[in-house]
Amino acid sequence: MLIKALFHPSKDIYRTIEKVITYNASQEERLKAEITEYFVTEHIDEQFEELLTKMQLAMDQGGQNDVGVWVSGFYGSGKSSFTKYLGLALDDQVKVDGVPFLRYLQDRMNKPQTKALLNTLATRYPAAVVLLDLASEMLAGATMEDVSTVLYYKVLQWAGYSQNLKVAAFERRLHKDGRYNDFTARIEQEAGVAWLEVQNDPLVIDSLLPEIAHELYPNLFKSTTAFNTETADIIRFETDRVQEMIDIVRETTGKQFIIFIIDEVGQYVGSRPNLILNLDGLAKNLKNIGDGKVWIIGTAQQTLTEDDPRAALNSPELFKLTARFPIQIDLQ
């Protein structure tokens, strides 16, 4: 007997099998391969049920309910797949072969109760989901930038805005005023390329934007040199930046409920008090400003209650985050 005869005929044993699940892998074919081979153990099913129950209860009640989730587990326990597939299932825009990703995850679950909870949550509270993998999406030249800053730039990228703060603010004004299409047509006429191809190119935006900004808004930009992209003089409070993140996601999707899912946040902040303090503030602001409709889910090898011998990087400082991430899921 050949080894391949032991497997289902639909499973090509010569296919490439990914060693690690990453948030950035979002192609339909890749997602289909991942989710159809996702094995939901009894323990994972129980953790899904526990989390979904708490999320539904909090969303039903609204207000100042807990919205911080900490998913822990040693390397290989399935933290990334657990959070990635949950996020994709709650986002009704994600489909594979025309079928909502929700259905694929439901098919992998064992308990009818868990399947029903997932369907109820996704149907009753359709959410915009932003996935951030801190292991691969750190800012260039700033490997230890605080989490809120990396998330902010991720939101700009996710929503299709330039990562230059002033250019992004200009794009938002264009959208609000209904002039974005006129602007992009003007860029294509001047530069011969689509705006999305050059919106992060400093040479292009410094050359083209000042004159076009003056033409479109002569009362705001009094001359062809009035608009500049320098951001060194911008000072912002953290609460203002969190509010802007929420506004951008809601403007882009039209959805009130938002779920930010951040992979490897425990490894990223480690034992650095400044990064832990920033993450604490981010979670606090999302809860207060989001009015119970904006969630933050983080993954880590470490739990928040103790040094975990399973973790590659331990940090006794993480317990300070317990109040911000009171919903804790530990995968075996």
VENSULLIN-V219015 format. One line per field, one symbol per residue. ss: DSSP state (H for helix, E for strand, C for the rest). Layout:
BEGIN
ss=???
END
This chain:
BEGIN
ss=CCHHHHCCCCCCCCCCCCCCCCCCCCCHHHHHHHHHCCCCCHHHHHHHHHHHHHHHHHHHHCCCCCCEEEEECCCCCCHHHHHHHHHHHHCCCCEECCEEHHHHHHHHCCCHHHHHHHHHHHHHCCEEEEEEECCCCCECCECCCCHHHHHHHHHHHHCCCCCCHHHHHHHHHHHHCCCHHHHHHHHHHHHCCCHHHHCCCHHHHHHHHHHHHHHHCCCCCCCCCCCCCCCCCCCCCHHHHHHHHHHHHHHHHCCCEEEEEEECHHHHHCCCHHHHHHHHHHHHHHHHHHCCCEEEEEEECCCCCCCCCCCCCCCHHHHHHCCCCCEEEECC
END
